[in-house]
Amino acid sequence: MENRIKVVLVDKKRTNKWLSEQLGCAPTTVSKWCTNVSQPPMETFVKIAELLEVDINELVRLERKSQ
């Protein structure tokens, strides 16, 4: 799985710093999410979707294996 948090932040003209402040977490944590080094817990994905006013499906991209 990979996320699209960085793409949606840019679309919404928001920064990593803004998101980290809204969630009460470290900016380095948000940076790791934005570069797909790590993934937030699902409940955090829900909060991010609410903050950015998008459907959670816009934040998550499931990788499908080609057959």
C-alpha positions in Angstrom: 0.0 0.0 0.0 1.2 3.5 -0.7 -0.5 6.8 0.3 -1.1 10.0 -1.5 -1.0 12.3 1.5 1.7 14.5 -0.1 -0.3 14.9 -3.4 -3.5 15.8 -1.5 -1.7 18.3 0.7 -0.4 20.0 -2.4 -3.9 20.0 -4.0 -5.4 21.6 -0.9 -2.5 24.1 -0.5 -1.6 22.7 2.9 1.8 21.9 4.4 3.3 19.0 6.3 3.8 21.4 9.2 0.1 22.3 9.2 -1.0 18.7 9.2 1.4 17.8 12.0 -0.1 20.7 14.1 -3.6 19.6 13.4 -2.8 16.0 14.4 -0.6 16.8 17.3 2.3 14.8 16.0 5.9 15.6 15.0 6.6 17.1 11.5 9.1 14.3 10.9 6.3 11.8 11.3 4.2 13.5 8.7 7.3 13.7 6.4 7.8 10.0 6.7 4.1 9.5 5.7 4.5 11.9 2.8 7.5 10.0 1.4 5.9 6.6 2.1 8.7 5.6 4.4 6.0 4.7 6.9 2.2 4.7 7.0 -0.1 6.2 9.6 -2.6 4.0 11.5 -6.0 3.7 9.7 -7.7 6.0 12.3 -5.2 8.7 11.4 -6.0 8.3 7.7 -9.6 8.9 8.7 -8.6 12.1 10.6 -6.4 13.3 7.7 -9.3 12.8 5.2 -11.6 14.8 7.5 -9.0 17.6 7.9 -8.4 17.8 4.1 -12.1 17.3 3.3 -11.5 14.4 1.0 -12.7 10.9 0.7 -10.3 8.5 2.4 -9.9 6.7 -1.0 -8.1 9.8 -2.3 -5.4 9.2 0.4 -4.8 5.5 -0.1 -3.7 3.7 -3.2 -3.6 -0.1 -3.0 -1.0 -1.6 -5.2 -2.4 -4.4 -7.3 -0.2 -7.2 -8.5 -0.3 -7.8 -12.2 -1.2 -11.3 -13.2 
